[in-house]
């Protein structure tokens, strides 16, 4: 089973805060979209829809994690 990494699954307790930031903070909205683009690409690779090298997949996962850290910091005001 492929694990879900969208922000609403990662941080369900911040659902309202994520929605608020998406609609009122253009920087957050851009990072949010970039995160989800990365996540969708990773899912396609993990599901076998797209093929790539393990190194490329790991690089995508690292980028996704960096984006998630930035977004979490914005969500929690840290």
Secondary structure, 3 states (H helix, E strand, C coil): CCCCCCHHHHCHHHHHHHHHHHHHCHHHHHHHHHHHHHHHHHHHHHCCCCCCCHHHHHHHHHHHHHHHHHHHHHHCCC
